[in-house]
Amino acid sequence: MATRTPAEADTWPSLPLGAWRDTYATLHRWTQIVGKLRLAQAPLVNHWWQVPLYVTCRGLTTSPIPHGTRTFQVDFDFTSHRLVIQTSDGAMDSFMLQPRTVADFHALLMDRLRSLGLGVRIWTMPVEIANPVRFEADRDHGAYDPDHARRFWRILVQADRVFTIFRARFIGKASPVHFFWGSFDLAVTRFSGRLAPQRPDADRMTREAYSHEVSSCGFWPGGDGIEEPAFYSYAFPEPPAFPEAPVRPRAAFYSRELGQFILPYDAVRQADRPDEVLLDFLQSTYEAAATLGHWERAALERA
């Protein structure tokens, strides 16, 4: 493998989980606070597509959120390390992203929103986090390392770019490329067009998210058994023999614990042609799901 230049290394930067675990935990909760503004204000869209954040040229954004006849958006700027609030009538406010407890971040954001005439009530319990503590009471998480936050965003920029190329190959129903703050992952999902079998034990959120057959892929910074950043791909419902499907590249493997194919991020980052390696993983895992699941591929894929 050729030695990577500094510019190439910054394009796909390293992000060892252990090096930024505390910042990750804090940022996870901050993005949930911001994301729950969309959840509280935006009308329900199929599969909860009204709640994710989106990658921007500087960080992550809510995109415009309705508030009466006005709209507003909240952006994480990981270049200048600020949280920025903008409104449709020209008002703007911001504050620094720096070491700050979740409780203080929550209080400061809500105060700034009220000062802009944007009172919003959110459910303050974190989701998809072990041993959750309400935002207003969480003084245990307050780390923020700007370098690691920026590295994480740089990875999202590249993943968003490649996922968008992959999404364009499909002419059936597909989600946007979006960032789910609950699970803290960037994802894009393709649909077969058929209803999925209902799971009797599923909650309201899961029933809505998996109402139809899907092949989904994404990027996740790791945790809960996968102690490194990774790309993933799964199918719901999972067709027979899916775990044994021959997928590419060789570094990819099926995790029975997670029920997903996993490709370590470093296998992409260190490759001579990262885009090709990642696209190969996305394409081969989708083909496994669609072929074994008997999707009407000729009608769903761009020639």
Secondary structure, 3 states (H helix, E strand, C coil): CCCCCHHHHHHCCCCCHHHCHHHHHHHHHHHHHHHHHHHHHCCCCHHHCCCCEEECCCEEECCCEEECCEEEEEEEECCCCEEEEEECCCCEEEEECCCCCHHHHHHHHHHHHHHCCCCCCCCCCCCCCCCCCCHHHCCCCCCCCHHHHHHHHHHHHHHHHHHHHHHHCECCCECCCEEECCCCEEEEEEEEEEECCCCCCCCHHHHHHCCEEEEEEEEECCECCECCCEEEEEEECCCCCHHHCCCCCCCCEEECCCCEEEEEHHHHHCCCCHHHHHHHHHHHHHHHHHHHCCCCHHHHECC
